[in-house]
């Protein structure tokens, strides 16, 4: 009798295991099919889909457009969003000013290793290596090449090197001069990537504790720590090697989200106005604008120029640009944040097409103005 019960119990356990296995397999297959279907749907989306998305998700999106010095579109334009690399526009203007005032010299030569020490493997989408390879950068570079590496390739190493040469005060002076009243502090943003490593090594925190600590950190404390790590890098402090060994801590999605939220932040209103002032006012001389042309790398002449800087993290997409051609000028800023990451992957693929359409397609621009103005 006991033998029969044991056999029945064994059979029931096997049946239960099979049911559980089939259920898990079914969920996996359905998830894969759903993901594949969603990706196929997303791959077919275009600029009209992004326009509709922005219209329907004002809590995630912000757009400001100035056409011939007149604000023609302002959609949720005072929403504060992390800038990512778009903040480098401020660095570029500070650099141009420093050259004009002979604080820095355009063709000063620097050993590339002084820039490379700010480079952290797998943290910039291969931007730094792409700059070195594409521009045939050798062991010695000029300051102009470093500025171009920052703006044209978005090298974070070039950015923090220029931060070390310009100083925080000169960069903040640009924020004040152009009256960017809604703008958080600018700090050594690349060095801040080592903060999770610092917390793991010095405070013995695990990933869960690091995420919680970052979310609760006051901005001043975060900036102070980022600048401390920055100065350790500048001074070749041996502790940096220890932090670099723990760099994979930074790749945790929850930690990256908290780091994104701590980035310098502003609004499309501020950055569209900034680009308009840079291109259409006399705050920059003709020579300074020509130097900005060289740094940005897009412009053809004084009558036809394009200044563009975009930025991204896994959670935000931002851009600021100025275009002048055929007696028309445009100053545009578009910021999108998606902390769920459900939409940002398809948006990323068509983001530049969307910006181009706003500038070059009058019918699409009119449609965007009408749709987003009504929604706002």
VEXLO-855247 format. One record per residue: x negated, y, z negated of N, C-alpha, C, O, CB in turn. Coordinates in steps of 0.2 Angstrom, whole numbers, plus 5000, padded with zeros to 4 digits. Glycine has a CB too. Example, Ala and Ser with C-alpha at 12.3 -4.5 7.8 and 13.67 -1.06 7.14 Angstrom:
2
493449724961493849784961493449844961492949834958494349784955 493649894965493249954964493650004961493350064960493049974971 
end
This chain:
376
499649945000500050005000499650065000499750115004500550004994 499150064996498650124995498250135002498150185004498150114990 498150075005497750075011498150115017497950155021497550005014 498850095017499350125022499350195021499350235025500050095021 499450215014499450295013498850325015498850385018499550305005 498250295014497650325016497550335023497350385026497050285013 497850285027497850285034498250345037498150385041498050215037 498850345034499350395035499050465034499150515038500050385032 498750475028498450535027497950555032497850615033498150535019 497550505034497050515039497250545045497050585048496550455040 497850505047498150525054498450595053498350635058498750475055 498750615048499050675047498450735047498550785050499450685040 497950715044497350765044497150775051496950835053496850745040 497050715055496850725062497350765066497150805070496750655065 497950755065498450785069498450865067498550905072499150765067 498350875061498350945058497750985061497751035064498250955051 497150945062496550975065496650985072496451035075495950925064 496950935076497050945083497551015084497451055088497450885086 498051015080498551075081498151135079498251185083499151065076 497751135074497351195073496851215078496751275080496951185066 496551165081496051175086496351205092496151245095495651105088 496951175094497351195100497551265099497551305104497951145102 497751285093498051355092497451405092497551455096498351355085 496851385090496351435090496151435098495951495100495751405086 496051385101495951385108496451425112496251465117495851315111 497051415111497551455114497451535113497551575118498251435112 497351555107497251625105496651645109496651705111497151635098 496051605109495451625113495651635120495451685123494951575112 495951585123496151595130496551655132496451685137496451525133 497051665128497551725129497151785128497251835132498051715124 496651785123496251855122495851865128495751925130495851845116 495551815131495051815137495451845143495251885146494751755138 496051815144496551835149496751905149496751945153497151785150 496951925142497151995141496552035143496652095146497451995134 495952025140495352065141495252075149495152125151494752035137 495252015152495152015159495652055163495452095167495051945162 496252045161496852085165496752165163496852205168497552065162 496552175157496452245155495952285159495952335161496352255147 495352245159494752265163494952285170494752335173494152225162 495352235173495552245180495952305181495952345186495852185183 496452315176496852375177496452435176496552485180497452365171 496052435171495552495170495152515176495052575177495152485164 494952465179494452475185494852505191494452535195494152405187 495452505191495852535196496052615194496352645198496452495198 495852635188496152695186495652755189495052745190496052705178 496052815190495652865193495752935189495952925184495852875200 495652985193495653055189496353075187496453105182495353105194 496853045191497553065189497753025182498053055178498053045194 497452965182497552925176497252965170497552965164497252855176 496652985171496353025165496753085163496753105157495553035167 496953125168497353185167497953165163498153195158497553215174 498353115165498853085161498653065154499053085149499253025165 498153035153497953015147497753075142497953075136497252975147 497453125145497353185141497953215139498053235133496853235145 498453225144499053255142499453215137499753245132499453255148 499353155136499753115132499353095125499653065120499953045135 498753115125498353105119497953175116497353175116497853055120 498353225115498053285113497653275106497153315105498553335112 497753225102497353225096496653195098496253195093497753175091 496553175104495953145106495553185111494953175112496053075108 495853235114495553265119495653345119496053375115495953245126 495153375122495153455122494853475129494353445131494653475116 495153525132494853555138494953625138495453655136495353525144 494453655141494453735142494053745149493553725150494053775136 494453785153494153805159494253875161494753905160494553765165 493753915163493653985164493553985172493053965174493154015160 493954015176493854025183493754095184494254135183494453995187 493254115187493054185189493154235183493554285183493554215195 492954215177492954245171493654255167493654285162492654315172 494154215170494754215167494954145164494854095168495354235172 495154145158495354075155495954055159496554085158495454085147 495953995162496553975166496853905163497353885164496353965173 496453875158496653815155496353815148495753815147496453755159 496753805143496553795136497053745133497553755131496553865132 496753685133497153625130496853605124496253575124497253565135 497153615118496853585112496153615111495753575108496953515111 496053675113495353695114494953715107494353725107495353755118 495353715102495053725095494953665091494753675085495453775092 495053605094494853545091494153535090493753535095495253485094 493953525084493153515083493053445084493253395081493053535076 492553425089492353365091491553355091491253405093492653345098 491253305089490553295089490253305096490553275101490353225086 489753345097489453365103489053315107489053315113489153425103 488753265103488253225106487753265110487553315107488553165111 487453245115486953275119487153345122486653385124486653235124 487753365122487953425125487653485121487553535123488753435125 487553475114487253525110486553545113486253595111487153495103 486253505117485553525120485553585124485053615126485353465124 486153605126486253675130485953725125485553775128486953685132 486053725119485853775114485053765114484753825114486153755107 484753705114484053705114483753735120483253765120483853625114 484053725126483853745132483753825132483353855135484253725138 484353855130484353925130483853955125483454005126485053955128 483753925119483253945114482553935117482053975116483253895108 482453885121481753875125481653925130481053955130481753805128 482153945134482053995138481854065135481454105137482754005143 482254075129482054135126481354135123480954185123482554145120 481154075120480454075118479954085123479354115121480354005114 480054065129479654075134479554145136479054175137479854035141 480154185136480154255138479754295133479454345135480854275138 479854275126479454315121478754285120478454305115479954305115 478554245124477854215123477754185117477154175114477354275124 478254155114478254115108477954045110477654005107478854105104 478254025116477953955119477753975126477954025129478553905119 477353935129477153945136477253885141477153825139476353955136 477553905146477953855150477453795153477653735153478153885157 476853815154476353765157475853735152475353715154475953795163 476053755145475553725140475553645141476053615142475853745133 474953615140474953545141474953515134474553535129474253525145 475253455134475353415127475253345129475453315134476053425124 474853315124474853235125475453205124475853215119474253215120 475653165129476353125128476453095122476953085120476353085134 475953065119475953025113476353075107476653045103475353005110 476253135108476553185103477353185104477653195099476253255104 477553165110478253165111478453095110479053085107478453185118 478053045112478252975111478452955104478752905102477752925114 478052985099478152965092478852985090479152955084477653005087 479253025093479953035092480452985095481052985095480153105094 480152935099480552895103480652825099480252795096480252875110 481352805098481452745095481852695100482252715104482052765089 481552645101481752595106482452575105482752565100481352525105 482852575111483552555112483952605109484552585106483652485110 483852665108484252715105484552775109484952815107483952745099 484252775116484452835120484752805127484652845132483952875121 484952745127485152725134484652725139484752735145485752765136 484052715137483452715141483252775144482852775149483552655147 483452835142483352895145482652915145482352945150483752955141 482352905139481652925138481152885143480752915147481352915131 481252825144480852785149481052805156480652805160480952705147 481652815157481852835164481552905166481352915172482652845164 481452955161481153015162480352995164480153025169481153065156 480052955160479352945162479252905168478752925172479052895156 479652865170479652825176479852865182479452865187480052765176 480352905182480652935188480252995189480153015195481352965186 479953025184479553085185478753075185478353125186479653145180 478553015185477852995185477453025180476953055181477553005192 477753025174477453065168476853025166476852965165477953065162 476253065165475653035163475553045156476053045152475053055167 474953035154474753045147474753115145474753135139474053015146 474753165149474853235148475453265151475553255157474153275149 475853305148476353335151476353415149476053435145477053305148 476853455153476853525151477553535147477953485147476953565158 477653585144478253605140478853605145479353585143478153665137 478753625151479253625156479553555158480153545158479053665163 479053515158479253445159479653415153480053375154478653395161 479453435147479753405141480453435141480953395140479353435135 480553505143481253535143481653495149482253485148481153605145 481353485154481753445159481953375157482453355159481353445166 481453345153481653275151482253275146482653235146481053245147 482253335142482853345138483453355141484053325140482753395133 483453395147484153415150484353375156484853355157484053485152 483853355160483953315166484053235164484453205168483453325171 483653215159483753145157483953125151484153075149483053115158 484053185147484353175140483953135135484153105131485053145140 483253145136482853105131482853145124482753205123482053115134 483053095119483053125113482353135110482353185105483453075108 481853105112481153115110480953185112480653215108480753055113 481153205118480953265121481353325117481053375115481153275128 481953305115482353355111482053365104481953425102483053325110 481853315100481653325094480953355094480753385089481553255090 480553335099479853375100479953445101479653485098479453345106 480453465105480553545106480853575100480753625098481053555112 481253535096481553555089480953575085480953625081481953505086 480353525085479753545081479453605083479153635079479353485081 479453625090479053675092479453745091479253795090478853665099 480153735092480553795092480753815085480653875083481253785096 480853765081481053775074481853785074482153815078480753835071 482153765068482853775067483153845067483653855070483053745060 482753895065482953965065483053985072483554025073482454005061 482653975077482653995083483253965087483654005091482053985088 483453905085483953875088484653905085485153915089483953795087 484653915079485253945076485354015078485954035079485153945068 484854045080484854115083485354115089485654165090484154145084 485254065093485654065099486354055097486854085101485454005104 486554015093487254005090487554065088488054085090487253945084 487154105084487354175082487354225088487854265088486854195077 486854225092486854275097487454265102487754315104486254275101 487654205103488254195108488854185104489354165107488054135112 488854205098489454205094489854135094490454135095489954265096 489554085093489854015092490054015085489753975081489353955095 490654035084490854045077491153975074491153965068491454095076 491353935078491553865076490953815079491053785084492253845079 490453805074489953765076489553745070489353785066489453805081 489553675069489153655063488453665064488153675069489353575061 488053655059487353665059486953615064487153555065487053655052 486453635067486053595071485453575067485053615064485853635078 485253505067484753475064484353435068484553425074484953445057 483853395066483453355070483853285071483853235068482753335066 484253295076484753245078484553175079484853125077485253265083 483953165083483653105084483353065078483453005077483153105089 483053105074482753085067483353055063483153015059482353135064 483953085063484453065059484652985060484952955056485053105060 484452965066484652895068484252845063484452785062484352875075 483752865059483352825054483652835047483452795043482652845054 484152875047484452875040484752805037484652795032485052925040 485052765041485252705039484752665037484752625032485652665044 484152665041483552625039483252655032483052615028483052635044 483252715031483052745025483452725019483152705014483052825026 484152725020484552705014484452625013484452605007485252715016 484252585018484152515017483552505013483452465008484152475023 482952545015482352535012482252565005482052535001481752565017 482452625005482352664999482952654993482752654987482352735000 483552644996484152634991484352564991484852554987484652684993 484052524995484252444994484952434996485252394992484052424987 485252475000485952465002486052415008485552405012486252535004 486552375008486752335013487152375018487352435017487152275011 487352345024487752385029488352415026488552465028487852335035 488752375022489352395020489252455015489652505016489752345016 488752455011488652515007488352575011488552635009488052495001 487952565016487752615020488352655023488352715023487252595025 488752615026489352645029489752685024489952745026489852585032 489852665019490252695014489852765011490152815011490352655008 489252755010488852815008488852865014488852925012488152785007 488752845020488752895025489452935026489452995027488552865032 489952895025490652925025490752975020491153025021491152875025 490352965014490453015008489953065008490053115004490452965002 489453065012488953115011489153185014489453185019488353095016 488953235010489053305012488653315018488053295018488953345006 488853365022488453385028487753405026487253385029488853435032 487753445021487053475019486553425016485953425018487153525013 486853375013486453315011486153275017485553255017486853265006 486653265022486453225028485953265032485453235034487053215032 486053325033485553365036484853375033484353365036485853445037 484853375026484253385022483853315023483253315024484453395015 484253255023483853195024483653185031483053165032484353135022 484053205036483753205043483153245044482653225047484353225048 483153305041482553345042481953315038481353325040482753415040 482053285032481553255029481153205033480553195033481753225022 481553155036481353105040480953135046480453115048481953055043 481253185049480953225055480253245053479753235057481353285057 480153275047479553305045479053245044478453255045479553345039 479253185041478853125041478553105047478053085048479253075037 479053105052478753095059478253135062477753115064479353085064 478353205061477953255063477253245060476753255063478153325061 477253225053476653225050476353155050475853135046476753235042 476653105054476353035055476353005048475952965047475653035058 476853015044476952975038477052905039477452885043477553005034 476652865035476752785036477352755035477552705037476252755032 477852795031478452765030478952755036479352715036478852805025 478752795041479152785047479152715050479652695053478952845052 478552685050478552615053478952575049479252525052477752595052 479052585042479452535038480252555041480552505041479452555031 480352615042481052625044481252595051481752575052481152705044 480752605055480852575062480952505062481252475066480152595066 480652465057480752395057481452375055481752325057480252365052 481752425052482452415050482952455055483552455053482552435043 482752475060483152515065483752475067484252505068482752525071 483752405068484352375070484952385065485552375067484252295070 484852405059485352425055485852485058486452485057485152455048 485452525062485852585065486352555070486852595072485352625069 486252495073486652475079487352445076487752425080486252415082 487452435070488052415067488652465069488552525068488052405060 489152445072489652485075489952535070490052595071490252445078 490152515064490452555059489952605057490152665055490552515052 489252595056488752645055488652695060488652755059488052605053 488652665066488652715072489252765072489152825074488652675079 489852745070490452785070490252845065490452895066491052745068 490052825059489952875054489352925056489452985054489752845047 488852895059488352945062488552995067488453045067487752905065 489052965071489353005076489753065073489653125075489852965081 490153055068490553105064490053155061490253215060490953065059 489453135060488953185057488553225062488253275060488453145052 488653215068488353255073488553325073489053345071488453225080 488153375076488353445077488953445081489053405086487753485080 489453485079490153485082490353555083490153605080490653455077 490753555088491053625090491753605094492053555094490553665094 491953655098492553655102492453665109491853695111493053705099 492853645114492853665121492853745122492553765126493353625125 493253775118493353845118492653875117492453925121493853875113 492253855112491653885111491153875117490753915119491353865105 491153815119490653795124490853815131490353835135490553715125 491453825133491653855139491453925139491253955144492453845141 491553965134491354035133490654035133490354085136491654065127 490253995130489553995130489253995138488854035140489253935126 489553945141489353935148489453995153489154015157489653875151 490054025151490254085155489854145153489654175158490954105153 489654145147489154205145488454195149488154235151489054205138 488254125148487554115151487554135159487054165161487454045150 488154115162488154125170488354195172488054215177488554075173 488854225168489154285171488954345167489154405169489854275171 488654345162488454405158487754425159487354385163488554395150 487554475157486854495157486354475151485854505150486754575159 486654435147486254415141485554375143485054385140486654365137 485654345149485054315152484854355158485254375162485154235154 484154375159483954405164483954365170484054295170483254435163 483854385176483754345182483254295182483354235184483654395189 482654315179482154265178482254215173482154155174481454305176 482654225168482854175163483354125166483354065165483154215157 483754155170484254115174483954065179484054005179484854155177 483454095182483054045187482653995183482553935185482554095191 482354015177482053955173482553905170482353845170481753995167 483153925169483653875167483853835173483953775172484353915164 483853865179483953825185483453765185483553705187483853865191 482753785184482253735184482353675179482253625180481553765183 482553705173482653655167483253605169483153545168482753685161 483753635171484353595173484253545179484553495179484953635173 483953575184483753535190484353525195484253485200483653475187 484853565195485353555200485453615205485653605210486053545196 485253675203485453735207485053735213484453715214485353795203 485353765218485053775225484753855226484253865228485453765230 485153895223484953965223485254005218485753985215485053995231 485154075218485554115213486254125215486654135211485254185213 486454115222487054115224487454055223488054045224487154145231 487053995222487453935221487053895216486553865217487353895228 487353895210486953855205487453815201488053825200486653905200 487253765198487553715193487153695187486653675188487853655197 487453715181487153695175487653645172488153665171486953765171 487353595170487753535167487453505162486853485162488053495173 487753485156487453445151488053405148488553435146487153485145 487953335148488453295146488153255139487553255138488753245151 488653225136488453195130488853135128489453135130488353235124 488653085125489053025124488752985118488152985117489152985130 489152955114489052905109489552845111489952855115489052925102 489552795107490052745109490752765107491252735109489952685105 490852825104491452855102491652925105492252945104491452855095 491252955108491353025111491053035118490553005119491153075106 491453075122491153095128491253165128491853195127491553055134 490753205130490753275130490353305136489953275139490453305124 490553365138490253395144490353475144490853495141490453365151 489853505146489953585147489553605153488953575154489653625141 489853645157489553655164489753725166490253755164489653605169 489253755170489353815174489253805181488753775183488953875171 489653825185489553825192489753885196490253925194490053765196 489253905200489353975204489253955211488653935213488954025202 489753965216489653945223490253985227490753985224489653875224 490054005233490554035237490954095233491554095234491053985240 490554135230490854195226491354175221491754215218491254235231 491354105219491754085213491354055208490854035209492254025216 491654065202491254035196491753995191492354015191490854095192 491453945189491853905184491453895178490853875178492053835188 491753895172491453875166491953825163492453835161491353935161 491653765162492153705160491853665154491253655154492253665166 492253655149492053605144492653555143493253575142491953645137 492453495143492953435141492653395136492053365137493053395148 493053385131492753335125493353285124493953295124492653375119 493153225123493553165122493253125116492653105116493753125128 493653105111493453065106493953005105494553005106493353095099 493652945104494052885104493652835099493252795101494152845111 493852835093493552795087493752725087493452685084493652835081 494352715091494552645092494152605098494152545098495252645093 493852645102493552625108493952585113493752545117492952575106 494652595112495052555117495152585124495252555129495752555114 494952655124495052685131494352715133494352725139495452745130 493852725129493252765131492852735137492552765141492852775125 492952665137492552635142492752645149492352655154492552555141 493352645151493652665157493552735159493452755164494352635158 493652775154493652845154492852865156492752915161493752885148 492452835153491752845155491552835162491152875165491252805150 491852795165491652775172491952825177491652835182492052705174 492452865175492752915180492652985177492953035180493452905182 492352995172492253065168491953115173492253165174491853055162 491453095176491153145181491553165187491553215189490453125183 491953115189492353125195492953175193493153215197492653055197 493153165187493653205184493453275184493753325186493953185177 492853285181492553355181492453385188492653445189491853355177 492253345193492153365199492853385203492853435206491853315204 493353345201493953365204494253425201494553465205494453305202 494153445195494353505192494053565195494353615196494253505185 493453555197493053615200493153615208493153675210492353605199 493253565211493153565219493853555222493853565228492653515221 494353525219494953515222495553555219495753545214495153435220 495653615223496153665220496853635219497153655214496253715226 497053585222497753555221497753515214498153515210497953515227 497153485213497153445207497053495201497353485196496553395207 496653545202496553595197497253625195497353635189496053645199 497653645200498253675199498753625195499053645190498653695205 498753565197499153515194498853505186499353495182499053445197 498253505185497953495178498153555174498353545168497253495178 498153615177498353675173499053675171499253695166498153745177 499453655176500253655175500353595170500753615165500553645181 500053545170500253485166499953495159500353485154499953425169 499353515158499053525152499353595148499353595142498353525152 499453645152499753705149500453685146500653705140499853755154 500853645150501553635147501453585141501853595136501953595153 501053535141500953495136500753535129500953515124500453435137 500253575130499953615125500553655122500453695117499353655127 
end
